[in-house]
Amino acid sequence: MDQLLDFRTGDPVALALAFVLIALASARLTRLVVQDKITAPVVEAFRGFFDRRAEEDLNEAAIVATTGAKKDRDRAVRRAQRSDAVARFVGDLTTCTWCVSVWTSFALAAAWWGLTPSVWFPLLVAGLALSEVAGRLRADGIG
């Protein structure tokens, strides 16, 4: 069984199985982040942290713009612009299916590569993959 889970052996069946499991698990994780209600509070808190930071930096820039020296104003404006860019990036990153799927696929493949000798990680990936298949079958009216 260990050989079947370890695609590093060069076995084409193990490689195909790993590819299918990682692809399906990545699709499920992507949907968890982008669409599912169960993870919405965590994703919103993550986005909210960056949004609040950008808003605080923008407010500080507005205050410094009226009271501070030119050097301080420039620094505050640059910080606010960076914070706003980061907040937009995080917002896009957590709402873009394509973006999230790239990161989840990479993370799962890297973890599979490093953690395959243990049994728990491939089982976790298999569970996510089966969840994706069940969800798709249900959405198509089959299950």
Secondary structure, 3 states (H helix, E strand, C coil): CHHHHCHHHCCHHHHHHHHHHHHHHHHHHHHHHHCCCCCHHHHHHHHHHHHHHHHHHHHHHHHHHHHCCHHHHHHHHHHHHHHHHHHHHHHHHHHCHHHHHHHHHHHHHHHHHHHCCCCHHHHHHHHHHHHHHHHHHHHCCCC
